[in-house]
Structure formats: structure tokens, C-alpha cells
Amino acid sequence: MIQLSTGVAPMPVQQELDRIIPLLDEMIAAGITAPIAIATTNPLVADQAIQSGASLIVDLDNLAGAPEMAEIAALHQVPVIARASALAIARAKAADIQLILDFGQTLAEGTGYPILVGPMLPQAAISAYRAGAHILRVDDLIAITTHFQDASW
């Protein structure tokens, strides 16, 4: 999965679209086949990115912001990645959308939803994978690669 984002600083919608959509168009034209996620707080940006070829939404407001975000996901039938919370689960259920729960650096079990974790330590990533995490977010690719090569699977 490739995640596109303009960062954490809020910006005008048109500026965010001007940064994301041309890059997304280039990636699609280049034949990128990996799922592309748009990370945003703005439903209009999510909608335009999905129409341009993104296949997941990373709601940086964790479904606690604009209620239209869940509606956009439902309209396009794409999953939403959001931090694990009772509100995110409730809004996902109400909109009948697929939710991928982001537990940050720890792993929780028994949610019934796909789980994403982003542990900072390579050994924690391996442990999370073995414990059932479905998606790992990795920031230190060199360190994690070394640990994966040394680990028995």
C-alpha cells in the first residue's frame, strides 16, 4: 500500500488537491498497481482522490471529523483506515463501510476488524505480525528488513 498525504498541517482544499491529484495521476499512468491510500481530513479531497484512482481512505480525523468522510467511503465502496475508537467503529457500522483499525504501536485483539499497527521497533513489528496484525506500517525499512531476514517465520 502506498499512502499519499500532504502532511499534518492544515491547508486549503484546493491546495491539497493541487498537490495530491497530479501525483496520483502520474502514479496511475506509470502503472503503479499497489493499493494507493489518500490520507486526509477533507471528504472532498478523499472523493477526488478515489475518483482519480486511490483505493483506500486514511481518515486523519479517525471518523470523528466530517461525517461526510464515511459517506464518501460508502459511495465509492472503499475501506477507511482510522485510529481505533468506539466512535470510528460506530460511524463505520452506521455507514456500512469496511474499517481497518489503526492501533498505532500496539496490537489489540478481538475487534473483528482488520488491524494495522506501526510499531517503532523492528522486533515489535515481528511480534505484531505473529500475533495477527494484518497490515504493518514501517518507517525504518532498513532495520525492519534486517530483523525480518533474521527471524524464523
N, C-alpha and C positions, 0 to 999 in steps of 0.2 A: 504494500500500500504506500502511495505517495501522498503526503499531506501538504497542501498549499495553504499558506497563511500570509497575511501582511504584517503579522506581529501582534503584540498585545496593546499597542497604543491605538485608541480610537481614532478613526479618520472618517471624513465624509464618504458617503456611499459611492459616489461617482469615482472618487479617487481609489477606493478599494477595488471597484470594478475595473478601472483602468489598469491596475496592477495585476489583477488575477486573470481576467478573461484572455488577454493576449498570450500570457504564458500557458494557460490551459489549452488554448487553440494550437499553439506551437507543439505542445506535448502530444496532443491527439494527432496532429499532422505528421509528427515524427514517428508515429506508430507505437507509442507507449501503450502497453496492454495491461500494465499493473493497475489495480483499482486506484483512483485518484479521489482523495477526500478534500473537501473545502472546509477550512477552519475559519469560522466567522461568528459574529453575534447578530448579523443582519440577515433577515429572511430574504430580502431582495437579492443580496449577493449570493446566498445559497441557491436561490431559484435560478439565477442566470448561470451560475457555475454548473449546476446539474444539467441545464439545457445545453450547455457547451461541452458536456462530456464527463463531468465529475460523477462519481457513483456513490459517494457517501458524504454525509454532513458531520463535521465535528462542531457541535454547538458549544462555543466557548462560554456561553451563559448556562450551560447544563440544563437546558429546557426550563430554566427559571426566568428567562427574559421574555422576549417577544413570543406570545403564544402562536404566532403565525409560523414559527420555525417548524413545529410539529406538523402543521397543515401542509407546508411545502414538502416535507418528507413523505407525508401520506399521499399527496398529489402525484409525486414522482415515484413513489414506492421505493425509496432508498432508505437504508439504515441511518440511524443517528448515533454517534458516539458522544456520550455525556458522562460527566463525573457521577459516580454512584450516589444517588439520593432518593428518598421516598418521593419527592416531587417529580424528579425525572421519570421514575417508574410510573407514577400516576399519569403524567401527561402522555407518556408513550402508550400506555394502555388506552387512555381516552381517545387518542388519535389513531389507534390501531397501527402503530409503526414498529418496525424492528429496532430494538435498542441494544447497543453494545455498551456495557458499563465499563467506565474507566475508573479503576481503583487506585490510580496513582502508583505509589511504590509498593503497595501491599496487595495481598491476594485475599479476597473473601470468597467463601464457597456457598453453594446452595441458593444462588439467586435465580436460577433458571434462565439467565441471560448469558450470551457470550461475554467473556471478561477480557478486558485489556489491562495490562499492567506495564508500568515503566520504571522498573527498579533501577537505582543508580549503580548498584554493584553487580558485576557480571555473575557472581555466584548466586545472587538473589534472583536474577533472571532465569538461570537454570532451574533453581528451586521452584519458581513460579510456573515455569513450563511443565515441570514434572508434577506439580500439584494441580494442573488443569487449566492454566491460563490459555486462552485461545489466541490472543494477539500480544506480542511483546513490542513495546516501544523502546528502542535502543538509541542512546545518544553517543556512547563511546564504542563505535563499531570495531576498532582495533582490539580493545580489551575484551569485548564480548566474543569476538571471533576466536581469540586465543583460548578463552575458557571453554567455548563450545568444542573446539578441537581436542582439548584435553579431557573433556567429560565423556563418560560412557553413557550412551543413550540406550 
